[in-house]
Amino acid sequence: MKNYIAGLCFIAIVGLSSAQNRTFTTEIDLEATEVISQGNTGTCWSFSTSSFLESEIKRKTGKSIDISEMYNVRHTYPKKSWIYVMRQGKAQFSEGGLAHDVINSISEYGFVPNSVYTGFQNNETYHNHSNLVQTIKPILDQKIKEKINDWKIPIDSILDAKLGKDIATFMYDGKTYTPKEFMRSLKINPKDYLSLTSFTHQPYYSNFILNIPDNFSNGSFHNIPLNELVETVNYALKKGYSIALDCDVSEATFSSKHGIAVVLEDEKEKDVTKLLKEKNITANYRQQEFENYNTTDDHLMHIVGLVKDQNGTRYYKVKNSWGKNSNRIGNGGYIYMSEAFFKLKTISILLHKNALPKSIKRKI
């Protein structure tokens, strides 16, 4: 009898340890442009938000347009430089940024097709900004030390040489445009977009400046409860709106190789392909992980769809910008991000104002 019971226990243990592989079925798949690589740059904020705008153009006009990411970057560096100088160097100066920095850029300068402004110089085919900050920052530091505010000309020269000179007008499909005219022709209005977040250290339904390193431009966010943040994303996708996403991807269970991001209940378990139980994410736990720096604004991507596993658990289809032709990148360059991972690791989202559920829109 004892041997029989031991045998049953062994079978049960084997059954628990051999979880099924995750399989996915598509629920929503919105149109998006091709997955590309940001190269050796910290400009995911421009790649993700440009991809988001490309999907917005497709939704509004039916046209597939490849927007220049580097045109946004070219116009954001002078803004960063100004803020850094006026704060007398007491601020972060890096390649990083957030989705609203692209919206700020297109508000002032419009945007252009990638065919007009690639950001490549001297026959380059791969973005490499490894020395750009190290080239710009010492000049700014020296100008601060000398108390001479004439940094703009040398910084513009560096940006012109690395990314290309600014564009006043260009030809596209046989017509001449300014960058703002081109943006308006594709029905993009920067005022239509807003940023949402969810943290307990500020009142819900208030606007506040989120104090994270890459928010150099002091962007303001609408703060809503965590369940409403999830509700908003699900509603937006069902209505045909994609979402720009800022989140933490430093977890071992964020796997670009397998194209899966989950938050497993057993923290010792790292196999994201197995259908294992995930943590229950509460607003308090999310806040705790943010305040102890386990959740930081590592990376921006683009939510373009919804899939479910065999248990009916939701995952967001997230377009990444690390390319797709590598043995380290699976799933065509997309990430299937579980709702639990989204709830824990999202810093903020940006979306069209009409993508908000009416009940939430009234509150903010």
C-alpha positions in Angstrom: 0.0 0.0 0.0 2.8 2.4 0.9 4.5 1.7 -2.5 1.3 2.4 -4.3 0.8 5.8 -2.6 4.5 6.7 -3.3 3.9 5.9 -6.9 0.8 8.2 -7.1 2.9 11.0 -5.5 5.6 10.5 -8.1 3.1 10.6 -10.9 1.6 13.8 -9.5 5.0 15.5 -9.2 6.0 14.6 -12.7 2.6 16.0 -13.9 3.2 19.3 -12.1 6.8 19.7 -13.4 5.9 19.0 -17.1 3.6 21.9 -17.8 2.3 22.4 -21.3 3.9 24.7 -23.8 2.1 28.0 -24.3 0.1 28.1 -27.6 -1.6 31.2 -28.8 -4.6 32.1 -30.9 -5.1 35.6 -32.3 -8.0 37.7 -31.1 -7.1 41.1 -32.6 -4.3 41.9 -35.1 -4.1 45.6 -36.1 -2.1 46.7 -39.1 1.4 47.8 -38.4 4.5 48.5 -40.5 7.4 46.1 -40.7 9.5 45.3 -37.7 12.8 47.1 -38.0 15.9 47.7 -35.8 16.8 50.8 -33.8 20.4 49.6 -34.1 23.0 50.6 -31.5 20.9 53.5 -30.2 18.8 54.4 -27.2 16.1 55.8 -29.4 13.3 53.2 -28.9 11.1 56.1 -27.9 11.2 57.4 -31.5 11.0 54.0 -33.1 8.0 52.9 -31.1 6.0 56.1 -31.3 6.8 56.5 -35.0 5.5 53.0 -35.5 2.4 54.0 -33.5 1.9 57.0 -35.8 2.3 54.8 -38.9 -0.6 52.7 -37.6 -2.6 55.8 -36.9 -2.0 56.9 -40.5 -3.1 53.5 -41.8 -6.2 53.6 -39.6 -7.1 57.2 -40.8 -6.1 57.1 -44.4 -5.4 53.5 -45.4 -1.9 54.6 -46.5 1.3 52.8 -45.5 3.9 55.4 -44.7 7.4 54.7 -43.3 8.0 57.7 -41.0 11.6 58.9 -40.3 12.5 58.0 -36.7 15.7 60.0 -36.9 14.0 63.2 -38.0 12.3 63.2 -34.6 15.6 62.4 -32.9 17.4 65.2 -34.8 14.8 67.7 -33.5 14.7 66.4 -29.9 18.5 66.7 -29.1 18.4 70.5 -29.2 15.5 70.4 -26.8 17.4 68.1 -24.5 20.4 70.4 -24.8 18.5 73.5 -23.9 16.9 71.9 -20.8 20.3 70.5 -19.7 22.0 73.9 -20.0 19.2 75.8 -18.3 19.4 73.3 -15.4 23.1 74.0 -15.3 24.0 70.4 -15.9 21.9 69.2 -13.0 19.9 66.8 -15.1 20.3 63.6 -17.1 21.6 63.9 -20.6 21.2 60.7 -22.5 19.8 59.1 -25.7 16.5 58.3 -23.8 13.1 59.8 -24.2 9.4 59.1 -24.0 6.5 58.8 -26.4 5.4 62.4 -25.8 8.8 63.7 -27.0 7.8 62.5 -30.5 4.4 64.2 -30.1 6.2 67.4 -29.0 8.6 67.1 -32.0 5.9 66.6 -34.6 3.8 69.4 -33.1 6.6 71.9 -33.8 8.4 70.4 -36.8 6.0 67.8 -38.4 7.4 64.6 -39.8 8.9 63.3 -43.0 9.1 59.9 -44.8 12.1 57.8 -44.0 13.1 57.9 -47.7 13.6 61.6 -47.3 15.5 61.5 -44.0 17.2 58.2 -43.0 19.6 59.5 -40.4 22.4 57.6 -42.3 25.6 59.3 -43.4 28.5 58.1 -45.5 26.8 55.0 -46.9 25.8 53.8 -43.4 23.1 51.1 -43.2 23.0 50.6 -39.4 22.2 53.2 -36.7 25.1 53.6 -34.3 24.9 56.4 -31.8 27.4 55.0 -29.4 29.4 58.2 -29.3 26.8 60.8 -29.9 26.0 61.7 -26.3 29.7 61.6 -25.4 30.4 64.1 -28.2 27.6 66.5 -27.3 27.6 66.5 -23.5 31.2 67.8 -23.0 30.5 70.8 -25.2 27.4 71.6 -23.1 29.3 71.1 -19.9 32.0 73.5 -21.0 29.5 76.1 -22.1 27.8 75.8 -18.6 31.2 76.2 -16.9 32.0 79.3 -19.0 28.5 80.7 -18.6 28.4 81.2 -22.3 25.1 80.2 -23.9 26.3 79.7 -27.5 26.1 76.0 -27.6 23.5 75.8 -30.4 25.8 76.2 -33.4 28.3 73.5 -32.4 25.5 71.1 -31.4 23.7 71.6 -34.7 26.9 71.0 -36.5 27.4 67.6 -34.7 23.8 66.6 -35.4 24.0 67.6 -39.1 27.1 65.6 -39.5 25.8 62.5 -37.7 22.1 62.5 -38.8 21.7 65.0 -41.6 20.6 68.6 -42.0 17.1 69.7 -41.3 14.6 69.6 -44.1 12.4 72.6 -45.0 10.6 71.1 -48.0 10.7 67.8 -49.9 9.1 65.9 -52.8 6.9 62.9 -52.2 4.8 61.2 -54.8 5.3 64.1 -57.2 4.2 66.8 -54.7 6.2 69.3 -52.6 5.5 69.4 -48.9 6.8 71.0 -45.7 7.1 68.5 -42.9 4.0 70.0 -41.2 2.0 69.9 -44.5 2.9 66.3 -44.9 1.7 65.5 -41.4 -1.6 67.3 -41.9 -2.1 65.5 -45.3 -2.0 62.2 -43.4 -4.6 63.5 -40.9 -2.3 63.4 -37.8 -3.1 66.1 -35.2 -0.7 66.0 -32.3 -3.4 67.4 -29.9 -5.3 64.1 -30.3 -2.9 62.1 -28.2 -2.5 61.7 -24.5 -0.4 59.8 -22.0 -1.8 57.6 -19.2 -0.2 55.9 -16.2 -1.2 54.3 -12.9 0.5 54.9 -9.6 -0.7 55.3 -6.1 1.6 58.1 -5.0 -0.6 60.6 -6.8 -4.4 60.9 -6.8 -6.3 59.0 -9.4 -7.8 61.2 -12.2 -5.1 63.9 -11.6 -2.4 65.0 -14.0 1.2 64.8 -12.8 4.8 64.9 -13.9 6.2 61.4 -13.7 9.6 61.6 -12.1 11.6 59.1 -14.1 15.0 59.8 -15.7 13.9 59.9 -19.3 11.1 62.4 -18.7 13.6 65.2 -19.3 10.8 67.3 -20.9 8.6 67.1 -17.8 5.7 65.4 -19.6 2.4 65.2 -17.8 0.4 62.0 -17.4 -3.2 61.2 -16.6 -3.2 58.9 -13.5 -5.9 56.2 -13.5 -6.5 53.0 -11.5 -4.7 49.9 -12.7 -7.8 48.0 -13.7 -8.9 51.0 -15.8 -5.5 51.2 -17.5 -6.0 47.5 -18.6 -9.6 48.3 -19.5 -8.5 51.2 -21.7 -6.0 49.1 -23.6 -8.5 46.3 -24.2 -11.1 48.7 -25.3 -8.8 50.6 -27.6 -7.6 47.4 -29.3 -11.2 46.2 -29.9 -12.0 49.6 -31.4 -9.0 49.4 -33.8 -6.6 51.7 -32.0 -3.0 50.7 -31.3 -1.0 52.0 -28.3 2.5 53.2 -27.6 3.9 51.5 -24.6 6.7 52.4 -22.1 7.7 49.5 -19.8 10.4 47.6 -18.0 12.0 44.8 -20.0 14.9 43.9 -17.7 13.1 40.9 -16.2 14.5 37.4 -17.0 11.0 36.5 -18.0 11.0 39.0 -20.8 12.3 36.9 -23.6 12.9 38.4 -27.0 14.3 35.0 -28.1 10.9 33.4 -27.5 8.8 36.5 -28.1 7.1 36.1 -24.7 6.9 38.3 -21.5 5.3 36.9 -18.3 5.4 37.3 -14.5 5.7 33.8 -13.1 4.5 33.1 -9.6 7.5 30.9 -9.0 10.3 33.4 -9.2 12.9 30.6 -9.6 11.2 29.5 -12.8 12.6 31.1 -15.9 11.1 29.0 -18.7 8.6 31.4 -20.3 7.5 28.8 -22.9 5.8 26.7 -20.3 2.2 27.3 -19.3 2.9 28.1 -15.6 0.9 30.2 -13.1 1.5 33.9 -13.0 1.4 36.3 -10.1 -1.6 38.3 -9.2 -0.6 41.9 -9.7 -2.1 44.5 -7.4 -1.8 48.3 -7.5 0.2 48.2 -4.2 2.6 45.5 -5.5 3.1 47.5 -8.7 3.8 50.6 -6.7 6.3 48.8 -4.5 8.2 47.4 -7.5 8.3 50.9 -9.0 9.6 52.6 -5.8 12.3 50.0 -5.2 13.5 50.4 -8.8 12.6 46.9 -9.9 10.4 48.5 -12.4 12.1 51.3 -14.5 11.4 52.9 -17.8 13.7 50.6 -19.8 12.1 50.5 -23.2 9.3 51.7 -25.5 7.3 49.5 -27.9 4.0 49.4 -29.7 0.9 47.3 -28.8 -0.8 46.2 -32.0 -3.0 43.2 -31.0 -4.3 40.7 -28.6 -3.8 36.9 -28.4 -4.9 34.3 -25.9 -3.3 31.1 -24.7 -5.1 27.7 -24.3 -6.4 28.8 -20.9 -7.9 31.9 -22.3 -5.3 34.2 -20.6 -4.8 37.5 -22.5 -1.5 38.6 -24.0 -0.8 41.8 -25.9 0.9 41.6 -29.2 3.7 44.1 -28.9 5.9 45.2 -31.8 9.5 45.6 -30.8 12.4 47.5 -32.5 15.2 45.1 -32.1 14.9 43.7 -35.6 13.7 40.2 -36.6 16.7 38.5 -38.3 18.7 37.1 -35.4 18.9 33.9 -33.5 18.3 35.9 -30.3 15.0 37.3 -31.6 11.9 35.1 -32.1 8.3 35.5 -33.0 9.1 37.8 -36.0 10.3 40.6 -33.6 7.0 40.7 -31.7 6.5 40.0 -28.0 3.4 38.3 -26.6 3.1 40.2 -23.3 0.8 38.7 -20.6 -1.7 41.0 -18.9 0.1 40.3 -15.6 3.4 41.5 -17.1 1.7 44.6 -18.5 0.1 45.4 -15.1 3.4 45.1 -13.3 5.9 46.5 -15.7 4.1 49.3 -17.7 5.3 52.8 -16.9 2.8 54.5 -19.3 0.9 54.3 -22.5 0.1 56.9 -25.2 -3.0 56.6 -27.4 -5.6 58.6 -29.3 -8.1 60.4 -27.1 -11.0 58.6 -28.9 -9.6 55.3 -27.8 -10.6 55.9 -24.2 -13.8 54.2 -22.9 -16.4 56.9 -22.3 -16.6 56.2 -18.6 -12.9 56.9 -18.2 -12.8 59.8 -20.6 -15.3 61.6 -18.4 -13.1 61.2 -15.4 -10.0 62.6 -16.9 
